[in-house]
Amino acid sequence: MHPYSPFATSRLKKFVHVAAFLAVLLASLPAYAVHAQDDIAQPVAPASLASLAEMLASAPGLTASPIPEGVELPASIPAEALAQMPDRTKYAVVGYRLEGDGLHATVQLPASQTAYIASGAPDNNFGGDAFINLGWEQVIYNAMRVLIQFDLGSLPANAQINNATFYINQSAITPAGDGQGMSFRAQFMQQAWNASNVTWNSANYLGGQSLPLGDIPPAVGWIEGGATDVVKAWRSGQPNNGLLITGDETANLGRWRQFYSRSIPALAPYILVDYTVNCDTTPPVATMGAPRSFEPAEFVVSWSAFDPEQPGCQASGVDWYNVRYRINGGGWSNWKDQSTSTSNTFKGWAPNGALVEFQVQAADRAGNLGAWSAIVSTRIDAEPPVASVNPLPQFTISPNFTVSWGGVDNLSGIAFYNLQVSKNDGNWQTLLSDTTATSFQVTGSSFGDKFEFRVQAVDNAGNAQPWSPNAQAFTVIFDEPIAVVLRFNPSVIKPTSPITTVIPVSWSTFSAPGTTITEYELRYRYTPFDGVTGNWLTWQTFPGATESANFDYTALGLGNGLYEFYALATNNLGQKQTFNPDNGAGQSVILDLNDQLLPAVYMPFVSNTASD
């Protein structure tokens, strides 16, 4: 023990068995995987399960603990009791059995090194102390951090780790009566260290991958925690340089914990490992699923494996996979390490146009690691295609017309199109889905219908062009000319009107660009005062250049009454205006040469000029 010992023996009077401490530390460690390369050595199984059983039979079991000389023993445990407790500083076979296709064993693995380092004494070594300390001591040592390492060399090369449990004996809690757990974190040590000379200055910055925070329970005595994942990590390629553990270093709280080091064999830290060695010595064969020639920035990659059986030995089955990738022939990047999944999404780690290659290897439950699979590859097409509808004329002179479109893609090519239409400003409706066509025949439209179109392209990598918020092309059906009779002035022909012997009729025409009017047919309908409305009759046809004529009602033997007129235009394509007197294209006039009609009421005149 260091000359300054804040660890009074009065605090060592309790000896209890409790479950916790590194429970969160070693139970929550991620399963660090093999960073496997092509030249990684494959596990070599013992000659037979029987020979391994013989080795375990001849290996030492749990033995009584020696009583160390010159070490202060806990007052709460008599020396005779310590001498009867197992020695925790030695490798020992706790038990084994040969069953079926495997050998099941439980062994004790001792801590090969324990030490602590202190920021208040940065050049001092505490590797030979009877205790290892964690937390913050306010007087001299300040921050104190634990270093611990375990020897896994006695485990068979192809042992399958079923379970591992860590045990350490907590000897004191400061301040006394502290009933709160102590938060901590742990890191894998990045370099080797030696308990006999390690110091704060030489080791504090060697911590690597940080592990999740946990709590050390406020209990004196044995505490335990799951260590399965960390043992698997060390066995699978993570360098076993031990752990650097950091506790609560809040200076004003002065909280720290004390644990027995290796100095008292009966109270030294150790790990119990339960493992199985299987007769299966043949590794599984892994295969990457073949991606498409082109894939988008994000796409699903899949893999699989099978574990072959051997004569007289059932295959143990696939346990996990390592998956790696490389971009444009560069170095391999580990993607999935010891993963049990058989697919995952590659999420945009390669630029557009990049060549991405994949490989997978699998391990079985017997610990056999297979070779890397054949390489599969794809090229990244991360950009969507661009397509648009070809322009349409403002007016289409046929109820049937063709809309067409086209597009371009930078890499994989266009796989199909989706075409949508909006009719008369309605909602977008899908005309075609997943089509390779580049044109569509619209039929059955009516005069005045407005059609708007937009198209979306999807390439062979699955990239979809965003829909245009606006129409890419539009047209209005103008498949017949429209003649409109102009309003009469005056609308009532009286005896005093400028012209009374005929009714002057004028009209104008709207026709589609590129067409000309060749003929007009003028129709009329006569309703005498207090008489019956007649039928629509053809008055006369006129050449296309004529847009006015005088209606001689006397020649037709007609008199006072209501006259209605409607013009029908015909263009050079032979398209004739549809007769529809209710569409507002016609006009009417009253002939009242006898002054039979009198105003029923006079309406006030309202000026649209703003007044002050």
VENBEL-V918323 format. One record per residue. N is the residue number from 1. SS is DSSP state (~ for helix, > for strand, _ for the rest). PSI is psi as a letter, one per 40 degrees, with the letter a starting at -180 (* if undefined). Layout:
N,SS,PSI
N,SS,PSI
This chain:
1,_,i
2,_,i
3,_,d
4,_,h
5,_,h
6,_,e
7,_,g
8,_,i
9,~,e
10,~,e
11,~,e
12,~,f
13,_,e
14,_,h
15,_,g
16,>,i
17,>,h
18,_,i
19,_,h
20,_,b
21,_,b
22,_,f
23,~,d
24,~,d
25,~,c
26,~,d
27,~,d
28,_,e
29,_,h
30,_,i
31,_,g
32,_,h
33,_,i
34,_,h
35,_,g
36,_,i
37,_,i
38,_,d
39,_,e
40,_,h
41,_,h
42,_,i
43,_,i
44,_,h
45,_,i
46,_,i
47,_,d
48,_,i
49,~,d
50,~,d
51,~,d
52,~,d
53,~,d
54,~,d
55,~,d
56,~,d
57,~,d
58,~,e
59,_,i
60,_,i
61,_,a
62,_,h
63,_,i
64,>,i
65,_,h
66,_,i
67,_,h
68,_,i
69,_,i
70,_,e
71,_,h
72,_,h
73,_,i
74,_,h
75,_,d
76,_,e
77,_,h
78,_,i
79,~,d
80,~,d
81,~,d
82,~,d
83,~,d
84,~,e
85,_,i
86,>,i
87,_,h
88,_,e
89,_,e
90,_,i
91,_,h
92,>,i
93,>,h
94,>,d
95,>,i
96,>,i
97,>,i
98,>,h
99,>,h
100,_,b
101,_,e
102,>,i
103,>,h
104,>,h
105,>,i
106,>,h
107,>,i
108,>,h
109,>,h
110,>,i
111,>,h
112,>,d
113,>,i
114,>,i
115,>,i
116,>,i
117,>,i
118,>,h
119,~,d
120,~,e
121,~,g
122,_,d
123,_,e
124,_,i
125,_,h
126,_,f
127,_,d
128,_,e
129,_,i
130,_,e
131,>,i
132,>,h
133,>,i
134,>,h
135,>,b
136,>,h
137,>,h
138,_,d
139,_,d
140,_,d
141,_,d
142,>,b
143,>,h
144,>,h
145,>,i
146,>,h
147,>,h
148,>,i
149,>,i
150,>,i
151,_,h
152,_,e
153,_,d
154,_,e
155,_,h
156,_,i
157,_,d
158,_,f
159,_,h
160,>,h
161,>,h
162,>,d
163,>,i
164,>,h
165,>,h
166,>,h
167,>,h
168,>,i
169,>,h
170,>,h
171,>,d
172,>,i
173,>,h
174,>,h
175,_,i
176,_,h
177,_,e
178,_,h
179,_,e
180,_,i
181,_,i
182,>,h
183,>,i
184,>,i
185,>,i
186,>,i
187,>,i
188,>,h
189,>,h
190,_,e
191,_,i
192,_,i
193,_,i
194,_,h
195,_,d
196,_,e
197,_,e
198,_,i
199,_,i
200,~,d
201,~,d
202,~,e
203,~,e
204,_,d
205,_,e
206,_,e
207,>,h
208,>,b
209,>,h
210,>,h
211,_,i
212,_,i
213,_,i
214,>,a
215,>,h
216,>,h
217,_,i
218,_,g
219,_,h
220,_,h
221,>,a
222,>,h
223,>,i
224,>,i
225,>,i
226,>,h
227,_,e
228,~,d
229,~,d
230,~,d
231,~,d
232,~,d
233,~,d
234,~,d
235,~,d
236,_,e
237,_,e
238,_,h
239,_,h
240,_,g
241,_,e
242,_,a
243,>,i
244,>,h
245,>,h
246,>,h
247,_,a
248,_,h
249,_,f
250,_,h
251,_,d
252,_,e
253,_,d
254,_,f
255,_,h
256,>,i
257,>,i
258,>,h
259,>,i
260,>,h
261,_,a
262,_,e
263,_,d
264,_,h
265,~,d
266,~,e
267,~,e
268,_,i
269,_,i
270,>,i
271,>,h
272,>,h
273,>,h
274,>,h
275,>,i
276,>,h
277,>,h
278,>,i
279,_,e
280,_,h
281,_,e
282,_,h
283,_,i
284,_,i
285,>,h
286,>,i
287,>,h
288,>,h
289,_,i
290,_,h
291,_,i
292,_,i
293,_,d
294,>,h
295,>,i
296,_,a
297,_,d
298,>,h
299,>,i
300,>,h
301,>,h
302,>,i
303,>,i
304,>,i
305,>,i
306,>,i
307,_,h
308,_,i
309,_,i
310,>,i
311,_,h
312,_,e
313,>,h
314,_,h
315,_,i
316,_,e
317,_,i
318,>,h
319,>,d
320,>,i
321,>,i
322,>,h
323,>,h
324,>,i
325,>,i
326,>,i
327,>,h
328,_,f
329,_,e
330,_,a
331,_,i
332,_,h
333,>,h
334,>,h
335,>,d
336,>,h
337,>,h
338,>,f
339,>,i
340,_,e
341,_,i
342,_,e
343,>,i
344,>,i
345,>,h
346,>,h
347,>,g
348,_,f
349,_,e
350,_,i
351,_,i
352,_,h
353,_,e
354,_,i
355,>,h
356,>,h
357,>,i
358,>,i
359,>,i
360,>,i
361,>,i
362,>,i
363,>,i
364,>,i
365,_,e
366,_,e
367,_,e
368,_,h
369,>,h
370,_,i
371,_,i
372,_,i
373,_,i
374,_,i
375,_,h
376,>,i
377,>,i
378,>,i
379,>,h
380,>,h
381,_,g
382,_,e
383,_,h
384,_,i
385,_,i
386,>,h
387,>,i
388,>,i
389,>,h
390,_,i
391,_,i
392,_,i
393,_,i
394,_,d
395,>,h
396,>,h
397,_,e
398,_,i
399,_,e
400,_,h
401,>,i
402,>,h
403,>,h
404,>,i
405,>,i
406,>,i
407,>,i
408,>,i
409,_,i
410,_,d
411,_,c
412,_,e
413,_,i
414,>,h
415,>,d
416,>,i
417,>,i
418,>,h
419,>,h
420,>,i
421,>,i
422,>,h
423,>,h
424,_,f
425,_,f
426,_,a
427,_,i
428,_,h
429,>,i
430,>,h
431,>,d
432,>,i
433,>,i
434,>,f
435,>,i
436,_,e
437,_,i
438,_,e
439,>,i
440,>,h
441,>,h
442,>,h
443,_,i
444,_,f
445,_,i
446,_,i
447,_,h
448,_,e
449,_,h
450,>,h
451,>,h
452,>,i
453,>,i
454,>,i
455,>,i
456,>,h
457,>,i
458,>,h
459,>,i
460,_,e
461,_,e
462,_,e
463,_,h
464,>,h
465,_,h
466,_,i
467,_,h
468,_,h
469,_,e
470,_,i
471,_,i
472,_,d
473,>,i
474,>,i
475,>,i
476,>,h
477,>,h
478,_,g
479,_,e
480,_,i
481,_,i
482,>,h
483,>,h
484,>,h
485,>,h
486,_,i
487,_,i
488,_,i
489,_,h
490,_,i
491,_,e
492,>,h
493,>,h
494,>,i
495,_,d
496,_,e
497,_,i
498,_,d
499,_,h
500,_,e
501,_,d
502,_,i
503,>,h
504,>,h
505,>,h
506,>,i
507,>,i
508,>,i
509,>,i
510,>,h
511,_,i
512,_,i
513,_,h
514,_,e
515,_,i
516,_,i
517,>,h
518,>,d
519,>,i
520,>,h
521,>,h
522,>,h
523,>,i
524,>,i
525,>,h
526,>,h
527,>,h
528,>,i
529,_,h
530,_,f
531,_,a
532,_,h
533,>,h
534,_,a
535,_,i
536,_,h
537,>,i
538,>,h
539,>,d
540,>,i
541,>,i
542,>,i
543,>,i
544,_,d
545,_,e
546,_,h
547,_,e
548,>,i
549,>,i
550,>,h
551,>,h
552,_,g
553,_,d
554,_,d
555,_,d
556,_,e
557,_,f
558,_,i
559,_,a
560,_,i
561,>,a
562,>,h
563,>,h
564,>,h
565,>,i
566,>,h
567,>,h
568,>,h
569,>,i
570,>,h
571,>,a
572,_,e
573,_,e
574,_,e
575,_,h
576,>,i
577,_,h
578,_,h
579,_,h
580,_,g
581,_,e
582,_,e
583,_,e
584,_,e
585,_,e
586,_,i
587,>,i
588,>,i
589,>,i
590,>,h
591,>,h
592,>,g
593,_,e
594,_,e
595,_,f
596,_,d
597,_,h
598,_,i
599,_,h
600,_,d
601,_,i
602,_,h
603,_,i
604,_,i
605,_,h
606,_,h
607,_,i
608,_,e
609,_,h
610,_,h
611,_,i
612,_,*
